[in-house]
Amino acid sequence: MKIHYPNTITGRDFDGWVQERGLYFMDKWDDHFKALLSCHDPGEDAQKGGLLQAQYGKGIYIYTDTRSSGSLPAGVPGAVRPLCEFVERGARKTVASCQRSVASKT
């Protein structure tokens, strides 16, 4: 699965991952959540519950069980790109909300 907006993240970003990808992936979740990524080792079924997103009020709730403590120091792009992606998503949503609020008062 790829994330295309606001930045593109692909499976290649996770090449060279150090240690396990996660330990407590969700196997079921509320319909408000959307699975953003799936991953698996060769010969295993894809696991989709390691990175979930839901709208919550005026914000975004993100659940992640990805383990990046070994991959960050190793320079694996997939260890930091999803975090940057979600910070940017939140920032864009906040800016858009502020712009709508200001526009409604003028």
Rosetta silent file (secondary structure, phi, psi, omega in degrees, C-alpha in Angstrom):
SEQUENCE: MKIHYPNTITGRDFDGWVQERGLYFMDKWDDHFKALLSCHDPGEDAQKGGLLQAQYGKGIYIYTDTRSSGSLPAGVPGAVRPLCEFVERGARKTVASCQRSVASKT
SCORE:     score description
SCORE:     0.000 S_00000001
   1 L     0.000  144.571 -179.905    0.000    0.000    0.000 S_00000001
   2 L  -118.216  147.455  169.444    1.219    3.505   -0.758 S_00000001
   3 E  -100.944  126.658 -175.146    0.510    6.823    0.880 S_00000001
   4 L  -109.057  -16.808 -173.894    0.197    9.452   -1.838 S_00000001
   5 L  -140.220  136.647   -0.502   -0.831   12.639   -0.045 S_00000001
   6 L   -79.642  -11.734  177.594    0.585   14.972    0.994 S_00000001
   7 L  -127.852  153.930 -179.737    3.827   13.012    0.376 S_00000001
   8 L   -89.999  129.370  174.520    4.419    9.666   -1.297 S_00000001
   9 E  -126.214  129.539 -178.720    5.601    6.760    0.864 S_00000001
  10 L  -124.875  175.175  177.886    6.196    3.352   -0.724 S_00000001
  11 H   -58.922  -30.864  179.413    7.434   -0.060    0.341 S_00000001
  12 H   -61.594  -26.704  178.702   10.969    0.872   -0.740 S_00000001
  13 H   -63.911  -18.136 -177.208   11.086    3.385    2.121 S_00000001
  14 H  -103.473    3.356  176.755   11.109    0.418    4.501 S_00000001
  15 L   -59.442  135.293  179.011   13.942   -1.546    2.858 S_00000001
  16 L    84.330   15.222 -178.702   16.601   -2.433    5.414 S_00000001
  17 L   -55.185  136.103 -179.014   14.260   -2.243    8.416 S_00000001
  18 L  -100.320  132.654  179.912   16.082   -3.198   11.626 S_00000001
  19 L    69.756 -167.071 -178.194   14.353   -5.533   14.123 S_00000001
  20 L   -73.839  153.997  179.470   10.623   -6.321   14.055 S_00000001
  21 L   -77.059  -30.368 -179.756    8.193   -3.965   12.385 S_00000001
  22 E  -177.203  163.429 -177.481    5.741   -4.131   15.262 S_00000001
  23 L  -117.661  -32.977 -172.616    4.471   -6.335   18.047 S_00000001
  24 L  -122.992   58.072  178.146    0.854   -5.439   18.780 S_00000001
  25 L   -67.249  139.643  176.291   -0.839   -4.874   15.435 S_00000001
  26 L   -68.177  142.733  174.801   -4.612   -4.498   15.672 S_00000001
  27 L  -107.117  -10.785  172.644   -6.543   -7.372   14.108 S_00000001
  28 L  -154.699  152.341 -178.037   -9.895   -5.526   14.178 S_00000001
  29 L  -155.997  164.969  179.760  -10.916   -1.921   14.622 S_00000001
  30 L   -62.268  150.934 -178.944  -13.869    0.448   14.500 S_00000001
  31 L   -63.231  -16.868  178.058  -15.210    1.454   11.080 S_00000001
  32 L   -70.996  -21.804 -178.864  -14.063    5.036   11.697 S_00000001
  33 L   -86.127  148.843  176.525  -10.444    3.896   11.342 S_00000001
  34 E  -124.325  128.759  175.968   -8.681    3.429    8.026 S_00000001
  35 E   -74.986  127.266 -176.300   -5.639    1.167    7.666 S_00000001
  36 L   -96.988  -29.705 -179.012   -2.870    3.186    6.011 S_00000001
  37 L  -138.461  157.392  168.489   -0.157    0.573    5.545 S_00000001
  38 L  -132.686  153.520  178.689    0.239   -3.168    5.503 S_00000001
  39 E  -151.405  161.143  177.486    3.413   -5.159    5.959 S_00000001
  40 L  -168.386  157.159  172.281    4.586   -8.731    6.214 S_00000001
  41 L   -87.816  159.940  178.992    7.643  -10.910    6.125 S_00000001
  42 L   -53.310  133.210  178.080    8.105  -13.348    3.213 S_00000001
  43 L    83.321   -1.238  178.839    5.622  -16.211    3.443 S_00000001
  44 L  -108.555  157.757  175.722    3.376  -14.435    5.980 S_00000001
  45 L   -71.700  150.867  177.161   -0.028  -12.813    5.543 S_00000001
  46 L   -65.461  139.863  175.611   -0.179   -9.033    5.306 S_00000001
  47 E  -111.697  123.617 -175.807   -0.894   -7.240    8.581 S_00000001
  48 L  -104.479   -7.018 -172.510   -2.887   -4.032    8.209 S_00000001
  49 L   -92.747   19.099 -179.427   -3.389   -3.007   11.838 S_00000001
  50 L   -90.723  -13.592 -179.637   -0.025   -1.405   12.512 S_00000001
  51 E  -149.429  105.207 -176.144   -0.927    2.067   11.274 S_00000001
  52 E  -122.875  149.449  178.302   -4.517    3.317   11.562 S_00000001
  53 E  -135.076  142.025  174.638   -6.069    6.755   11.182 S_00000001
  54 E  -142.958  147.672  171.204   -9.456    8.175   12.168 S_00000001
  55 E   -73.997  138.142  179.345  -11.000   11.616   12.181 S_00000001
  56 E  -139.698  107.277 -175.567  -11.660   12.685   15.779 S_00000001
  57 L    59.854 -124.226  178.306  -13.536   15.911   16.314 S_00000001
  58 L   -94.542    4.998 -175.824  -11.565   18.562   14.454 S_00000001
  59 E  -121.932 -165.009 -179.347   -8.380   16.491   14.472 S_00000001
  60 E  -125.217  133.074  174.788   -6.826   13.207   13.429 S_00000001
  61 E  -106.399  127.873 -179.253   -6.193   10.222   15.698 S_00000001
  62 E  -122.672  128.098  172.926   -3.351    7.952   14.624 S_00000001
  63 E  -107.324  129.709  174.992   -2.559    4.547   16.100 S_00000001
  64 E  -138.173  142.950  174.331    0.811    3.056   15.269 S_00000001
  65 L  -123.339   18.463  178.721    2.667    0.022   16.490 S_00000001
  66 E   -71.964  138.563  179.644    5.655    0.351   14.210 S_00000001
  67 L  -103.159  111.184 -175.744    8.968   -0.120   15.997 S_00000001
  68 L  -115.162    7.143 -175.189   11.562    2.270   14.654 S_00000001
  69 L   -61.699  -30.965  176.601   14.132    2.380   17.461 S_00000001
  70 L   -88.395  -28.472 -175.002   16.622    0.290   15.480 S_00000001
  71 H   -82.918  -30.296  176.821   15.750    1.702   12.069 S_00000001
  72 H   -59.900  -53.124  179.634   16.033    5.410   12.910 S_00000001
  73 H   -64.322  -23.964 -179.872   19.754    5.223   13.799 S_00000001
  74 H   -82.252   -5.832  177.228   20.316    3.006   10.749 S_00000001
  75 L    77.861   26.134  178.067   18.914    5.732    8.476 S_00000001
  76 L   -76.535  118.637 -176.295   15.963    3.749    7.104 S_00000001
  77 H   -55.259  -36.576 -178.330   13.682    6.351    5.460 S_00000001
  78 H   -66.884  -10.671  177.843   10.514    4.482    6.470 S_00000001
  79 H   -77.210  -27.932 -176.938   11.380    4.997   10.129 S_00000001
  80 H  -115.316  -26.411 -175.796   10.852    8.757    9.945 S_00000001
  81 H   -60.895  -43.221  177.431    8.767    9.469    6.822 S_00000001
  82 H   -60.918  -39.261  178.244    5.423    8.295    8.247 S_00000001
  83 H   -61.528  -46.929  177.758    5.947   10.484   11.325 S_00000001
  84 H   -60.321  -39.345  179.283    6.723   13.500    9.148 S_00000001
  85 H   -58.318  -45.730 -175.440    3.698   12.660    7.024 S_00000001
  86 H   -76.212  -31.724  173.563    1.325   12.750    9.978 S_00000001
  87 H   -63.044  -44.137  179.494    2.784   15.911   11.449 S_00000001
  88 H   -65.463  -40.852  177.377    2.259   17.558    8.070 S_00000001
  89 H   -58.880  -46.446  179.316   -1.298   16.193    7.777 S_00000001
  90 H   -63.183  -41.515  179.724   -2.124   17.614   11.191 S_00000001
  91 H   -64.859  -43.482  179.015   -0.494   20.941   10.371 S_00000001
  92 H   -63.074  -40.904 -179.950   -2.384   21.243    7.076 S_00000001
  93 H   -64.803  -40.937  179.267   -5.668   20.404    8.806 S_00000001
  94 H   -64.886  -44.953  179.043   -4.969   23.009   11.517 S_00000001
  95 H   -62.231  -45.106  180.000   -4.098   25.705    8.961 S_00000001
  96 H   -62.041  -40.758  179.378   -7.215   24.915    6.904 S_00000001
  97 H   -64.351  -43.056  178.602   -9.371   25.046   10.038 S_00000001
  98 H   -64.356  -41.199  179.260   -7.882   28.407   11.049 S_00000001
  99 H   -62.834  -41.427  178.220   -8.392   29.785    7.521 S_00000001
 100 H   -65.197  -39.643 -179.308  -12.075   28.726    7.574 S_00000001
 101 H   -64.476  -45.037  179.679  -12.503   30.265   11.018 S_00000001
 102 H   -65.227  -43.574 -178.647  -10.967   33.587    9.952 S_00000001
 103 H   -62.293  -36.302 -178.305  -12.968   33.616    6.701 S_00000001
 104 H   -72.804  -19.261 -179.264  -16.237   33.043    8.572 S_00000001
 105 H   -93.137   -7.237 -178.587  -15.517   36.060   10.833 S_00000001
 106 L  -101.486    0.000    0.000  -14.826   38.474    7.978 S_00000001
